[in-house]
Amino acid sequence: MSRLTRYILRDVLKWYVMGFLLFVVLQMTDVISQTVGAFLNYDATPQQALATLGYNLPLLLNRSLVLAVPFAVLLSFGRMQGDSEIKAMYAAGVKPLSLVWPLALPFVLVGALTFANSGWLAPWANARWYDAWYDIYGMTPVPPTREMYAYSEGETLFYAGRVSTPEGQGNPDAMLSGVMVQRGDEVITADSGSWNTATQTWTLNDAWVTRPGQPPEFSAKLMTFDQKDTLAPPRPEADQLSNAQLRTELASPTLEGAERRTLEHQLAGRTADSFTAMIFALAAGLLGLLMPGRAWAFAAVLLVIVVYYVPWTLGPQLAAGGALTPALVAWLPNLIFIALAAVLAWRLR
């Protein structure tokens, strides 16, 4: 590694540390401003408040590790442009692209740290963040739920809009909402019911029975049906699953529709985010060589963050709705900057 390369890397890494700390402080300040009211209203203890804030750190670290890259590269190159150091390098015969490629090397390690954090530590912290808030509110956590359950057994179809499984409350093992049981031409519907896995039955409350050519008939008695399916535990939110758990869930043949697309996007997004630091370093470095000074560098930092952040935040909705494939949505922000880097490299070549 040449002396010039070491000089540039030292300057960039100095700005990177400053940018990382800046983004962590800004984000944590935002979190505190949003939560301090709840801490005061519900008399949260210092331990509860610190635990809740601490569980935010892995997510904030991931964002800061990535966003500090364009901040560091652009401001470092902006300073060197303002001090005419870049012009001096050109005058010495240094090619522009040779100043940029080495920037990717240290940020490979940042990408590896981002991947490990988002794949294991952040999901663990996300799951405990909810429990910490329920502890502050003095409430029992909301029972895990499973949406749009359906099961066919012979000529009988069982459907529930939501299956809730409260923990530690004994039988019934699950509460049912928006229930329908269809037996041949007979359809039984109810707003609520229960699932008892010990007796393998569904019990419907205040059911309505509909038969062909007859008006719906209300049943004041509980209606019980044999149901042999296994009560699988509801799936946690995608951001609470580690990479290994995501792969296990995606291997299930029963996973379909928006649920599958959401998990696919979550897994693909973590992989894509681990490459963002390196792509940012190259794109920002090429852009920085075209910036005339510090003021333009600050403006470029804001532009880069906005261009990246918009498709990144819209990604989960686009993937769940099926507008684009989950993998393409996850890689879209990176593809934008790869295209930008290609254009800038051609310009500087």
LOKOL-626925 format. One record per atom (N, C-alpha, C): y negated, x negated, z; residue in three letters. Coordinates in steps of 0.05 Angstrom, whole numbers, plus 5000, padded with zeros to 4 digits. Atoms other than C-alpha are relative to their C-alpha. Layout:
<recs>
YXZala ...
</recs>
This chain:
<recs>
502449835000met 500050005000met 497549825000met 502350175003ser 493449704978ser 498050055023ser 502049984980arg 487549585024arg 498250254995arg 501649765007leu 483550124986leu 501450265008leu 498549754993thr 488950644996thr 500050045031thr 500149984970arg 489350485071arg 497350095010arg 502749924992tyr 481850555076tyr 499650304996tyr 500449715006ile 481851245043ile 501750175019ile 498349844983leu 487751485084leu 498950015029leu 501150004973arg 484551265149arg 497650195003arg 502349824999asp 478151635132asp 500950294999asp 499149725002val 481852265111val 501450095026val 498649924976leu 486252265173leu 498150045023leu 502149964980lys 480152185217lys 498850284998lys 501149735004trp 477152805187trp 502150225004trp 497849804996tyr 483953155190tyr 500350075030tyr 499849954971val 484353075266val 497750175009val 502449844992met 477253345273met 500350284990met 499749745011gly 478753925227gly 502250165014gly 497849864985phe 485354095262phe 499050115027phe 501049914974leu 481954115330leu 497950224997leu 502149795005leu 476154525301leu 501350274995leu 498749755006phe 480755055272phe 501650125023phe 498649904976val 484955095335val 498050135019val 502049904981val 478755195378val 498850264989val 501149755011leu 475755715330leu 501950235002leu 498149784999gln 482056125326gln 500650085029gln 499549934972met 483456085401met 497650155012met 502449854991thr 476256305414thr 500150284991thr 499849735011asp 477356905369asp 502150165016asp 497949864985val 483857075406val 499050085028val 501049954973ile 480457015474ile 498050235000ile 502149795001ser 474557455452ser 501350274996ser 498749745005gln 479457995430gln 501750105024gln 498149934979thr 483857975492thr 498850005028thr 501150034973val 479257815551val 499450275012val 500649734990gly 477258555557gly 502550125012gly 497549894989ala 484558755566ala 500849865025ala 499350154976phe 485658205616phe 498550115024phe 501649904977leu 479958465659leu 500650295007leu 499549714995asn 481459205651asn 502750045014asn 497449964988tyr 488759125671tyr 500649795022tyr 499750194977asp 487558595725asp 502349804995asp 497950205006ala 491958075691ala 499649765017ala 500050244984thr 493757485734thr 499449764982thr 500450245017pro 491856785710pro 502549914985pro 497450075013gln 499256655696gln 500650184977gln 499549815022gln 499857285653gln 498149944977gln 501950065022ala 493557115614ala 500749754986ala 499350265013leu 495556395602leu 502650024984leu 497549975016ala 502556605580ala 499450144974ala 500649855024thr 499757105531thr 498549834980thr 501550185018leu 494856595502leu 501849784990leu 498250225009gly 500256065500gly 501950084978gly 498249915021tyr 504856495458tyr 498650034973tyr 501550005025asn 499256515405asn 499949724987asn 500450275010leu 499155755398leu 501749934976leu 498550085024pro 504955655350pro 498950114974pro 501149885025leu 501956135299leu 497349864994leu 502550135005leu 495055815308leu 500449724991leu 499450275008leu 498055125301leu 500749994970leu 499350005028asn 501155305234asn 497650034982asn 502449965016arg 494655565206arg 498249755001arg 501850234997ser 490654975233ser 501149754986ser 498750235013leu 495654455207leu 499450014970leu 500449975029val 494754735136val 497150004993val 502849975008leu 487354925135leu 498449755005leu 501450254996ala 485254255162ala 500249804977ala 499650195022val 487853905099val 497650014981val 502350005019pro 482454145049pro 497449925015pro 502450084985phe 477254065104phe 499849695001phe 500150294997ala 479153335114ala 499649864974ala 500250145025val 480053135042val 497350044987val 502549945013leu 473853475015leu 497649875015leu 502250124985leu 469253235071leu 500149694998leu 499850295002ser 471952525067ser 499149914972ser 500950085027phe 471052494991phe 497050074996phe 502949935002gly 464252844998gly 498349785013gly 501550224987arg 462052295046arg 500049764982arg 499850235017met 464551754999met 498350034975met 501849955023gln 460952084941gln 497149965008gln 502750024991gly 454552134981gly 499149715005gly 500650284995asp 455051395000asp 500549834975asp 499550145026ser 456551204927ser 502549825001ser 497650174999glu 463250904948glu 501950064977glu 498249935022ile 467051294895ile 499049874974ile 501150135023lys 462251024842lys 500749705000lys 499450284998ala 463450324867ala 503049954993ala 497150035006met 471050424862met 500450024970met 499849975029tyr 470250674790tyr 499049744986tyr 501150245012ala 465950064774ala 501949775002ala 498050214996ala 471449614801ala 502550044983ala 497849965018gly 476249914751gly 502250185012gly 498049834988val 479950394798val 500050274985val 499749755015lys 482651004761lys 499850235020lys 500449774981pro 480751684792pro 502650105012pro 497649884990leu 487851944797leu 501549825020leu 498750184981ser 490151324834ser 498950035028ser 501149954974leu 485551534891leu 501250255013leu 499149734991val 488852214897val 503050005008val 497149974994trp 496452124894trp 500849915027trp 499150094973pro 497051724959pro 499450215022pro 500749804980leu 493852314996leu 502350185008leu 497849814994ala 500252714991ala 501949885021ala 497950134982leu 504352205032leu 499850095029leu 500049924971pro 501852345103pro 500450305004pro 499849714996phe 501753095091phe 502850114994phe 497249925001val 509153105075val 501150045029val 499249974972leu 510153005150leu 498850265012leu 501349754991val 505153575163val 501750244991val 498349795010gly 509454015118gly 502650045015gly 497549984984ala 515753845156ala 499550125027ala 500749894974leu 512354005222leu 499450304997leu 500549725005thr 509854665193thr 502550164996thr 497549865005phe 516754855169phe 501650045026phe 498649984974ala 519954705237ala 498750205018ala 501549824982asn 514555075275asn 500350294991asn 499849735009ser 514755695231ser 502850114999ser 497349925002gly 522255705227gly 501450055027gly 498649984974trp 523955655301trp 498150065023trp 501749964977leu 518255595351leu 498350254998leu 501849765003ala 513456125323ala 501550265003ala 498549754995pro 518856675319pro 500650055029pro 499449984971trp 520856525391trp 497550095015trp 502549944986ala 513556565413ala 499150294993ala 500949735008asn 512157205373asn 501650215016asn 498349804985ala 517957575407ala 499050025029ala 500850004972arg 515457375476arg 497150095004arg 502749914999trp 508257545460trp 499950305007trp 500049714995tyr 509858285459tyr 500850065029tyr 499149964972asp 513658245525asp 497849935020asp 502250084982ala 507757885557ala 497950215002ala 502049794999trp 502958435537trp 501050255015trp 499049774985tyr 507458985563tyr 500149945030tyr 500150074972asp 507858605628asp 497250035011asp 502749964992ile 500258605632ile 499350305003ile 500549725000tyr 499959345616tyr 501750155021tyr 498349864980gly 505359495668gly 501850214987gly 498449805015met 509559855615met 502749874993met 497450095010thr 516759815592thr 499749954970thr 500250055029pro 517259495522pro 501150244984pro 499149795018val 518059995466val 502949944991val 497250055008pro 525560085451pro 500149924971pro 499650085028pro 527759735388pro 501050244984pro 499449775016thr 528460225331thr 501249914973thr 498950045027arg 532160285265arg 499150244983arg 501149795017glu 528860685209glu 501950094979glu 498649885022met 532061155159met 503049935000met 497250054998tyr 539261115183tyr 501650214984tyr 498349815015ala 544561445138ala 502949905002ala 497250064998tyr 552161475144tyr 501650234989tyr 498349795012ser 557461855105ser 502849975011ser 497349994989glu 564162055135glu 501550244988glu 498749785013gly 568762465091gly 498050164984gly 501949835013glu 564663055067glu 497550055017glu 502349974982thr 559562985123thr 498149774997thr 502150205002leu 552962625116leu 498350015025leu 501750024976phe 549162385178phe 497549844992phe 502650135006tyr 541762205173tyr 498250035024tyr 502049994979ala 536462025224ala 497649834990ala 502350155008gly 529361825208gly 499549765018gly 500450224982arg 529261375269arg 502250005021arg 498050044979val 534561105317val 498849815021val 501150164979ser 531760845383ser 502149935021ser 497950084982thr 536160445430thr 498749895026thr 501150104975pro 533160395501pro 502149835014pro 498250184986glu 536059825541glu 500350065029glu 499549974971gly 539259895609gly 499750285011gly 500349724991gln 538860655611gln 502650164999gln 497549855001gly 546260825603gly 500150184977gly 499749815021asn 548461395560asn 497850215001asn 499150065027pro 546261645511pro 499149724992pro 500650275009asp 546360975476asp 497649994982asp 502350005018ala 541061185426ala 498850284999ala 501449755005met 535861725415met 499450024971met 500449945028leu 535262045347leu 497650174995leu 502349845008ser 529062315312ser 500250074971ser 499849915028gly 528662715248gly 502850004991gly 497250015005val 536062875247val 500950214980val 498849815019met 540163195191met 503049944999met 497150025004val 547663325187val 500850204979val 499249825022gln 550463605122gln 503050004998gln 497249965003arg 557463895120arg 500650194978arg 499649825023gly 559164165052gly 497450134992gly 502449855007asp 554064705037asp 498250065025asp 501549944975glu 551764745110glu 498349765008glu 501950214993val 545664345131val 498950065028val 501049974973ile 543864255205ile 497849795004ile 502350184996thr 536963955221thr 499050045029thr 501249994973ala 533463795287ala 497949785002ala 502150204995asp 527363425311asp 501149765016asp 499050224983ser 531363025361ser 503050045006ser 497250004992gly 538362855385gly 500749755014gly 499150244985ser 542562325419ser 502749914988ser 497650125011trp 548161855399trp 501549885024trp 498450104979asn 553761725449asn 502349844988asn 497950175013thr 558161135427thr 502650015016thr 497549984984ala 563161235484ala 501750234990ala 498549775010thr 565161925458thr 499950024970thr 500350015029gln 563161755386gln 499050284990gln 501149745008thr 558862385379thr 496949984997thr 502849955002trp 551962605357trp 499550285012trp 500749744989thr 548663165397thr 497250064992thr 502649925010leu 542863555367leu 498850215018leu 501549814983asn 537563925407asn 498450204983asn 501649805014asp 534464585383asp 500349984969asp 499450045028ala 537864535315ala 499650264984ala 500149795020trp 536864965253trp 502349974981trp 497750015018val 542865145211val 499350164974val 500749875026thr 541865305137thr 502650014983thr 497749965017arg 547365605093arg 499050134974arg 500949895026pro 546965795019pro 499650315001pro 500649725002gly 543666475008gly 499350135026gly 500749884974gln 541866565082gln 497549865011gln 502450134988pro 535466435121pro 500949815022pro 499350194979pro 535465855170pro 500550145027pro 499249874975glu 538766035236glu 499649805023glu 500650184977phe 536265735302phe 502350015020phe 497950024980ser 541365485352ser 498849895026ser 501050094974ala 539165455425ala 501949835014ala 498050174987lys 545665115444lys 500049724988lys 499650275011leu 546964375437leu 502250004980leu 497950025021met 550864215374met 501049715000met 498850274999thr 555663625377thr 501849964976thr 498450075024phe 558863275318phe 501449735005phe 498650264999asp 564062715315asp 498749814980asp 501350205017gln 561062085287gln 501249735007gln 498450244994lys 565261455281lys 498649734993lys 501350255008asp 560060945258asp 499449835025asp 500750184978thr 558460335301thr 497049985002thr 502850024995leu 551660315333leu 499149714999leu 500950275003ala 548759665307ala 497349965014ala 502650044987pro 542959365347pro 497849994979pro 502250015019pro 536259475312pro 499149714994pro 500950265009arg 533458885274arg 497249945011arg 502750064992pro 527458535306pro 498149974976pro 501950045022glu 521058455266glu 500549734987glu 499450245016ala 521457935211ala 498849755011ala 501350244989asp 516557465244asp 501149915027asp 498750074975gln 520857455306gln 502849884996gln 497450115007leu 527057195270leu 499849714990leu 499950275009ser 528656465261ser 501149994971ser 499050025027asn 530556195193asn 503050064998asn 497149945000ala 537956215211ala 500650305003ala 499749714996gln 537356935235gln 499250154975gln 500849875025leu 533657135171leu 502249984979leu 497850035020arg 539256845128arg 502450175007arg 497849834991thr 544457215170thr 499450294993thr 500749725006glu 540757875162glu 500050054970glu 500049975029leu 539857765087leu 502850014988leu 497250005010ala 547357665079ala 501350275003ala 498949744995ser 548458385102ser 499950174974ser 500049835025pro 550558835042pro 498650265004pro 501349744995thr 547359445075thr 496949985000thr 502950044999leu 540359135075leu 498850064972leu 501149935026glu 536259455019glu 497150065002glu 502849905003gly 529359654995gly 498049825013gly 502350144988ala 523059465033ala 500949815022ala 499150184979glu 526959165091glu 501049744989glu 499050255013arg 530558665046arg 497749844989arg 502350145012arg 524158495009arg 498349865021arg 501650114978thr 520458385075thr 501249745011thr 498750234990leu 525657905101leu 500149774980leu 500050215021glu 526157535034glu 497349874999glu 502750125001his 518657445034his 499449825024his 500450164976gln 518557195105gln 501449734998gln 498550255003leu 523856665090leu 498849834979leu 501250165022ala 520856455024ala 497249905007ala 502750084991gly 513856445055gly 500049755018gly 499850234982arg 515955945108arg 500649754984arg 499550235017thr 518755485055thr 497549924984thr 502450065016ala 512555555011ala 497849885017ala 502150104983asp 507855435070asp 500449705007asp 499450284994ser 511354775084ser 499049814978ser 500950175022phe 509054515016phe 496950024996phe 502849955004thr 501954775022thr 498249775007thr 501750234991ala 499154175060ala 500049794978ala 499950205021met 501453695005met 498550094975met 501449895023ile 498954154949ile 497050005005ile 502850014993phe 492354234985phe 498849724998phe 501050275001ala 491653484991ala 499449914972ala 500450085028leu 492453374916leu 497750164988leu 502149845012ala 488153964895ala 497249945011ala 502650054988ala 482653814945ala 499049714993ala 500850275008gly 482753074927gly 498949994972gly 501149995028leu 481853214853leu 497450144999leu 502549864999leu 476453714869leu 497849835013leu 501950174986gly 473053224916gly 498849784983gly 501150215018leu 472352704861leu 497950114981leu 502049885017leu 468053204823leu 497650105016leu 502249914984met 463653384882met 497849795002met 502150205000pro 456853044880pro 499249905028pro 500950084973gly 455853014956gly 501150175022gly 499049864976arg 456953285026arg 499650314999arg 500549715000ala 453653965016ala 501950154982ala 498049885018trp 458154124957trp 502750005013trp 497450024987ala 464153904998ala 500350235020ala 499949784981phe 462554415053phe 500550264985phe 499749755016ala 461854965001ala 502850024989ala 497350005011ala 468454754969ala 502150075021ala 498149934979val 472054795036val 500250305004val 500049714997leu 469955515045leu 501350144977leu 498849875023leu 471855694974leu 503049974999leu 497150055000val 478755374979val 501450185021val 498849834979ile 480255745045ile 500150294991ile 500149725009val 478056415016val 502150054978val 498249975023val 481956324951val 502950005010val 497350014989tyr 488156144991tyr 500750245018tyr 499549804979tyr 487456655047tyr 500450284989tyr 499849725011val 486657285004val 502950064991val 497349935008pro 493457264968pro 502049955023pro 498150054978trp 496756975031trp 500250245019trp 500049774982thr 494657565074thr 501050264987thr 499049765015leu 496258085020leu 503049984994leu 497350045008gly 503057785008gly 502150195012gly 497949834988pro 507258185059pro 499950294988pro 500249735011gln 504558855031gln 501050004971gln 499250015027leu 505658644959leu 503149974998leu 497150045001ala 512758414974ala 501550255009ala 498649774989ala 514759025016ala 499850234980ala 500349785019gly 511959504963gly 501449954974gly 498650065025gly 515759154907gly 498249954976gly 501950055022ala 509458994867ala 500849754985ala 499050255012leu 512058284855leu 502549925016leu 497650104986thr 518457924874thr 499149865025thr 500850134975pro 518257664946pro 499549704997pro 500350295003ala 519156944924ala 497449934985ala 502550055014leu 513456984874leu 497650055017leu 502249944982val 508857314925val 499649775020val 500150224980ala 510556764976ala 498849754988ala 500950255013trp 509056204926trp 497450044985trp 502449955015leu 502956534894leu 497649835008leu 502350174993pro 497656174936pro 500349714992pro 499550285008asn 500955504923asn 499849974969asn 500150025029leu 501655654848leu 497150004990leu 502950005008ile 494155794844ile 498949725002ile 501150274996phe 492555104872phe 501549794984phe 498650185018ile 497954764831ile 498750014972ile 501449975026ala 494555054769ala 497349875001ala 502750134997leu 487754834795leu 500349704999leu 499650295000ala 490354134808ala 500749894972ala 499450085027ala 493254094738ala 497649994982ala 502449995016val 486654294706val 498249775008val 501750224991leu 482753794749leu 501149734993leu 498950265007ala 487653234736ala 499649954970ala 500550035028trp 486953354661trp 497149934995trp 502850065003arg 479453344669arg 499349715007arg 500650274990leu 479552684707leu 501649794986leu 498250205013arg 484952354665arg 498549814982arg 
</recs>
